[in-house]
Amino acid sequence: MKKFLVLMLALAMMLSLFTAASAQDDKWYLGIMVHGLENEFWAQEANGAILFAESKENVEYQVMVTDGDDNKENQAIRDFIAKHGQRAFFITDVASTANSVNFAEICEEAGVYFTMLWQHAEGLEPKDFKHFVAHMSPDDFVSGYNTAKYLFDLIGGKGKVCALYGVQGEDSAANRYAGFQAALKDYPEIEMVDMQVASWSQDQAMNFTQTWLAAHDDIAAIWAANDTMGLGAIEALKLEGKNGKVFVNGVDGIAAAFDSVAAGDMASTVANNGYLLMGYGAAYAYEAAVNGKTFDRPVIKTNAPLITAENVAEYKAMFIDGQPEYNFNDLAFPVLSDYESFEELKNK
């Protein structure tokens, strides 16, 4: 009897060890690459990826801050892969446009899957890599168009407007401005007085707006390519007693912009939704790595709602005061439009 008990105990221990080993073998390791966590939107991105990881019992994660440093990012990728091998997969808001190529090549050589957000080098196509699962970003052209159209409708389809451009050389700045220009063509009675490159800066936007207000007393609206510049324009308007008389938009959906829309200062913003971007970006990479899923249309433009006074309370509760809840098995949910390549997107 004693020998039997000892045998049973030994078998139980072996089964326990086997179960533990099997559970460990089933683990996958998500590398979450962000520029930093002090920025509200980047923190939102990281939290979206964490929401995904915590929805899967077989996923562990690590948040890695790159500070926009290519070398730091590349070393972090290599270290993560060295530790976890082909059980690693990545979601990245890549450190720079130039480094998007290095990121792709490092992962491809190691045989690990990844999804990339926002930036990509000219000619870099997911379809040219086995492990480049998807590239995801909101449609900046659509955001630029929708915010401009909303402004133009507010001023009755006619009047003088000025524009605040983002950083020269960045895709998001160029595409948002292209959307603004497309809206101008649809409103022939809108006159664009001036455009200035404010480089996403609140202070620069404020200074440009003060100059415009001094030169023109009949500006009806100021289109801004992001929230920070829009808030700078509103500061200048408040100093001149013209807030609410001249309409201003933003893009991105930061907390201050939600508050500004709710207060009636900003006409609209666009919720780019870092939760959705990184959460579903991680889900796409997971499906490729774990379940062998492939995506024929890997260039994905995500849903990014226009936020106005009518819906700001709903979206603020979801994105700012709380966290959204997503079904990460529904991979169609985040898709506004998708393409086989950036070349197809460019020629649409």
C-alpha positions as CSV (number, residue, x, y, z in Angstrom):
1,M,0.0,0.0,0.0
2,K,2.8,2.3,0.9
3,K,4.6,1.6,-2.4
4,F,1.3,2.3,-4.2
5,L,0.9,5.7,-2.5
6,V,4.5,6.6,-3.3
7,L,3.9,5.7,-6.9
8,M,0.7,7.7,-7.1
9,L,2.5,10.7,-5.5
10,A,5.3,10.4,-8.0
11,L,2.8,10.2,-10.9
12,A,0.9,13.2,-9.5
13,M,4.1,15.3,-9.3
14,M,5.1,14.3,-12.8
15,L,1.6,15.3,-14.0
16,S,1.9,18.6,-12.2
17,L,5.3,19.3,-13.8
18,F,4.0,18.3,-17.2
19,T,0.9,20.6,-16.8
20,A,3.1,23.5,-15.7
21,A,5.5,22.9,-18.6
22,S,2.6,22.6,-21.1
23,A,1.1,25.9,-19.7
24,Q,4.5,27.6,-20.1
25,D,4.8,26.2,-23.6
26,D,1.5,27.8,-24.5
27,K,2.6,31.3,-23.3
28,W,3.0,34.1,-25.9
29,Y,4.8,37.3,-25.1
30,L,3.6,40.7,-26.4
31,G,6.1,43.5,-26.7
32,I,4.3,46.9,-26.5
33,M,6.5,49.6,-28.1
34,V,5.5,53.2,-27.3
35,H,7.3,56.6,-27.5
36,G,6.6,57.3,-23.8
37,L,4.0,57.2,-21.1
38,E,3.9,60.9,-20.1
39,N,2.0,61.8,-23.3
40,E,-1.8,61.1,-22.8
41,F,-2.3,59.5,-26.2
42,W,0.8,57.2,-26.0
43,A,-0.4,56.1,-22.5
44,Q,-3.8,55.4,-24.0
45,E,-2.1,53.3,-26.7
46,A,-0.2,51.2,-24.1
47,N,-3.3,50.7,-22.1
48,G,-5.2,49.5,-25.2
49,A,-2.5,46.8,-25.8
50,I,-2.7,45.8,-22.1
51,L,-6.5,45.5,-22.4
52,F,-5.9,43.0,-25.2
53,A,-3.2,41.1,-23.3
54,E,-5.3,40.8,-20.2
55,S,-8.2,39.4,-22.3
56,K,-6.0,36.3,-23.2
57,E,-5.0,33.8,-20.6
58,N,-1.9,32.7,-22.6
59,V,-0.4,36.2,-23.1
60,E,2.1,38.0,-21.0
61,Y,3.2,41.5,-21.9
62,Q,5.9,44.1,-21.4
63,V,5.6,47.8,-22.2
64,M,8.8,49.2,-23.6
65,V,9.4,53.0,-23.9
66,T,11.5,54.1,-26.9
67,D,11.6,57.9,-26.3
68,G,11.5,58.1,-30.1
69,D,15.1,56.8,-30.2
70,D,15.7,54.3,-33.1
71,N,18.7,52.6,-31.4
72,K,16.9,52.2,-28.1
73,E,13.9,50.7,-29.9
74,N,16.0,48.3,-32.0
75,Q,17.9,47.1,-28.9
76,A,14.7,46.5,-27.0
77,I,13.3,44.5,-29.9
78,R,16.4,42.3,-30.1
79,D,16.5,41.8,-26.3
80,F,12.8,40.8,-26.2
81,I,13.3,38.3,-29.0
82,A,16.4,36.9,-27.4
83,K,14.4,36.2,-24.3
84,H,11.2,34.8,-25.8
85,G,12.2,33.6,-29.3
86,Q,9.4,33.0,-31.8
87,R,6.9,33.2,-28.9
88,A,7.3,36.9,-29.1
89,F,5.1,39.2,-31.1
90,F,4.9,43.0,-31.2
91,I,2.6,46.0,-31.5
92,T,4.5,49.2,-32.1
93,D,4.0,52.9,-32.5
94,V,7.4,52.8,-34.2
95,A,10.1,55.3,-33.0
96,S,10.4,57.0,-36.4
97,T,9.4,56.7,-40.0
98,A,13.0,55.8,-40.9
99,N,13.2,53.1,-38.3
100,S,10.0,51.4,-39.6
101,V,12.2,49.5,-42.1
102,N,14.7,48.3,-39.4
103,F,11.8,47.2,-37.2
104,A,10.3,45.1,-40.0
105,E,13.6,43.6,-41.0
106,I,14.6,42.6,-37.4
107,C,11.2,40.9,-36.8
108,E,11.3,39.2,-40.2
109,E,14.7,37.8,-39.7
110,A,13.7,36.5,-36.3
111,G,10.4,35.1,-37.5
112,V,8.2,37.0,-35.1
113,Y,4.9,38.7,-36.0
114,F,4.2,42.4,-35.6
115,T,1.6,45.1,-36.3
116,M,2.8,48.7,-36.9
117,L,0.9,51.9,-36.2
118,W,1.0,55.4,-37.8
119,Q,4.4,55.8,-39.5
120,H,6.0,53.8,-42.2
121,A,8.8,54.5,-44.7
122,E,8.0,55.1,-48.4
123,G,7.8,51.8,-50.2
124,L,7.5,49.7,-47.0
125,E,4.6,47.3,-47.7
126,P,3.3,44.6,-45.3
127,K,2.7,42.3,-48.2
128,D,6.4,42.1,-48.8
129,F,7.0,40.5,-45.4
130,K,5.8,37.2,-44.1
131,H,5.6,38.5,-40.5
132,F,4.4,42.1,-41.1
133,V,0.7,41.4,-40.1
134,A,-0.8,44.8,-40.6
135,H,-0.3,48.6,-40.6
136,M,-3.0,50.5,-38.7
137,S,-3.8,54.2,-38.4
138,P,-6.9,56.4,-38.5
139,D,-7.6,57.9,-41.9
140,D,-6.0,61.4,-41.5
141,F,-7.4,62.6,-44.9
142,V,-10.9,61.7,-43.6
143,S,-10.2,63.5,-40.3
144,G,-9.0,66.6,-42.1
145,Y,-12.0,66.6,-44.4
146,N,-14.7,66.0,-41.7
147,T,-13.4,68.6,-39.3
148,A,-13.2,71.2,-42.1
149,K,-16.6,70.3,-43.4
150,Y,-18.1,70.7,-39.9
151,L,-16.4,74.1,-39.5
152,F,-17.6,75.3,-42.9
153,D,-21.2,74.2,-42.1
154,L,-21.1,76.1,-38.8
155,I,-20.2,79.3,-40.6
156,G,-22.9,78.8,-43.2
157,G,-20.7,77.6,-46.0
158,K,-19.0,81.0,-46.6
159,G,-16.4,83.2,-45.0
160,K,-12.7,83.5,-44.3
161,V,-10.7,80.8,-42.7
162,C,-7.1,80.2,-41.7
163,A,-5.3,76.9,-41.3
164,L,-2.7,75.6,-38.8
165,Y,-0.5,72.8,-40.3
166,G,1.4,70.2,-38.3
167,V,5.0,69.2,-38.7
168,Q,6.3,69.3,-42.3
169,G,7.4,65.9,-43.5
170,E,5.0,63.9,-41.4
171,D,2.3,61.9,-43.1
172,S,-0.4,62.7,-40.7
173,A,0.1,66.5,-41.1
174,A,0.2,66.2,-44.9
175,N,-2.9,63.9,-45.1
176,R,-5.0,66.0,-42.7
177,Y,-4.2,69.1,-44.7
178,A,-5.1,67.4,-47.9
179,G,-8.5,66.6,-46.4
180,F,-8.9,70.2,-45.5
181,Q,-8.1,71.2,-49.0
182,A,-10.5,68.7,-50.4
183,A,-13.3,70.3,-48.3
184,L,-12.3,73.7,-49.6
185,K,-13.1,72.5,-53.1
186,D,-16.6,71.5,-52.0
187,Y,-17.2,75.0,-50.5
188,P,-16.4,77.5,-53.2
189,E,-17.6,80.5,-51.0
190,I,-15.0,79.6,-48.3
191,E,-11.9,81.8,-48.7
192,M,-8.6,80.6,-47.1
193,V,-6.8,83.6,-45.9
194,D,-3.5,82.0,-44.7
195,M,-1.9,78.7,-43.7
196,Q,1.0,78.5,-41.2
197,V,3.1,75.6,-40.1
198,A,2.7,75.5,-36.3
199,S,4.4,72.1,-35.8
200,W,1.8,70.7,-33.4
201,S,2.8,73.5,-30.9
202,Q,0.2,75.3,-28.8
203,D,2.4,78.4,-28.4
204,Q,3.1,78.7,-32.1
205,A,-0.6,78.3,-32.9
206,M,-1.5,81.0,-30.4
207,N,1.1,83.4,-31.9
208,F,-0.1,82.8,-35.5
209,T,-3.7,83.3,-34.4
210,Q,-2.9,86.6,-32.7
211,T,-1.2,87.8,-35.9
212,W,-4.3,86.8,-38.0
213,L,-6.7,88.5,-35.7
214,A,-4.6,91.7,-35.8
215,A,-4.6,91.6,-39.6
216,H,-8.2,90.5,-40.3
217,D,-11.3,91.4,-38.3
218,D,-13.6,89.0,-40.2
219,I,-12.0,85.6,-39.8
220,A,-14.9,83.1,-39.3
221,A,-13.0,79.9,-38.5
222,I,-9.5,78.4,-37.8
223,W,-8.8,74.9,-38.9
224,A,-6.2,73.1,-36.8
225,A,-4.5,69.8,-37.7
226,N,-4.4,68.7,-34.1
227,D,-5.9,69.5,-30.7
228,T,-2.9,71.2,-29.2
229,M,-2.8,73.8,-32.0
230,G,-6.6,74.2,-31.8
231,L,-6.3,74.9,-28.1
232,G,-3.6,77.5,-28.8
233,A,-5.9,79.3,-31.3
234,I,-8.6,79.3,-28.7
235,E,-6.3,80.9,-26.1
236,A,-5.6,83.8,-28.6
237,L,-9.3,84.1,-29.3
238,K,-10.1,84.4,-25.6
239,L,-7.6,87.2,-25.2
240,E,-9.3,89.1,-28.0
241,G,-12.8,88.4,-26.8
242,K,-13.6,86.4,-29.9
243,N,-14.0,83.0,-28.5
244,G,-17.3,81.5,-29.7
245,K,-17.4,84.0,-32.6
246,V,-14.6,82.3,-34.5
247,F,-14.9,78.5,-34.7
248,V,-11.9,76.2,-34.1
249,N,-11.5,72.5,-34.4
250,G,-8.9,69.9,-33.3
251,V,-7.9,66.4,-34.1
252,D,-6.7,63.5,-31.8
253,G,-9.2,63.6,-29.0
254,I,-7.0,64.4,-25.9
255,A,-8.7,65.1,-22.6
256,A,-8.3,68.9,-22.9
257,A,-10.0,68.9,-26.3
258,F,-13.0,66.9,-24.9
259,D,-13.3,69.4,-22.1
260,S,-13.0,72.3,-24.6
261,V,-15.8,70.8,-26.8
262,A,-18.0,70.2,-23.8
263,A,-17.4,73.8,-22.7
264,G,-18.4,75.2,-26.1
265,D,-14.9,76.5,-26.9
266,M,-13.8,74.0,-29.5
267,A,-16.2,73.1,-32.3
268,S,-15.0,69.5,-32.8
269,T,-12.2,67.1,-32.5
270,V,-11.6,63.5,-33.8
271,A,-11.1,60.6,-31.3
272,N,-8.1,58.8,-32.8
273,N,-8.5,56.3,-30.0
274,G,-5.2,54.8,-28.9
275,Y,-7.1,52.1,-27.0
276,L,-8.5,50.8,-30.3
277,L,-5.4,51.2,-32.3
278,M,-3.0,49.2,-30.1
279,G,-5.6,46.9,-28.7
280,Y,-6.7,45.6,-32.1
281,G,-3.2,46.0,-33.5
282,A,-2.1,43.5,-30.9
283,A,-5.1,41.3,-31.7
284,Y,-4.1,41.1,-35.4
285,A,-0.5,40.2,-34.5
286,Y,-1.7,37.5,-32.0
287,E,-4.0,35.9,-34.6
288,A,-1.2,35.6,-37.1
289,A,1.3,34.3,-34.5
290,V,-0.9,31.9,-32.6
291,N,-3.6,30.9,-35.1
292,G,-1.7,31.3,-38.4
293,K,-4.3,33.8,-39.7
294,T,-3.3,35.8,-42.7
295,F,-4.7,39.2,-43.9
296,D,-5.0,40.0,-47.6
297,R,-5.8,43.6,-47.0
298,P,-3.2,44.6,-44.3
299,V,-3.2,48.4,-44.7
300,I,-6.0,49.3,-42.3
301,K,-7.6,52.6,-41.7
302,T,-9.4,52.6,-38.3
303,N,-12.7,54.2,-37.2
304,A,-12.1,57.6,-35.6
305,P,-15.4,59.4,-34.7
306,L,-16.0,63.1,-35.0
307,I,-16.6,64.5,-31.6
308,T,-19.0,67.4,-31.3
309,A,-21.2,69.0,-28.6
310,E,-23.8,66.4,-29.4
311,N,-21.8,63.3,-28.5
312,V,-18.9,64.6,-26.4
313,A,-20.3,63.3,-23.1
314,E,-20.7,59.8,-24.4
315,Y,-17.1,59.5,-25.8
316,K,-15.5,61.4,-22.8
317,A,-17.0,58.8,-20.5
318,M,-15.6,56.0,-22.6
319,F,-12.1,57.3,-23.5
320,I,-11.2,59.8,-20.8
321,D,-13.1,59.1,-17.6
322,G,-13.0,55.3,-18.1
323,Q,-11.8,52.7,-20.6
324,P,-13.7,51.2,-23.5
325,E,-14.6,47.5,-23.6
326,Y,-13.8,45.6,-26.8
327,N,-14.4,42.2,-28.2
328,F,-10.9,41.5,-29.6
329,N,-12.2,38.5,-31.5
330,D,-14.2,40.8,-33.8
331,L,-11.3,41.9,-36.0
332,A,-13.7,43.7,-38.4
333,F,-14.8,46.1,-35.7
334,P,-11.9,48.7,-35.9
335,V,-11.9,48.8,-39.7
336,L,-13.0,51.9,-41.6
337,S,-11.4,50.8,-44.8
338,D,-8.6,48.4,-45.8
339,Y,-6.2,48.0,-48.7
340,E,-3.8,45.4,-50.2
341,S,-1.0,48.0,-50.1
342,F,-0.1,51.6,-49.5
343,E,0.2,51.9,-53.3
344,E,-3.5,50.9,-53.6
345,L,-4.4,53.4,-50.9
346,K,-2.5,56.2,-52.7
347,N,-4.2,55.5,-55.9
348,K,-7.8,55.1,-54.6
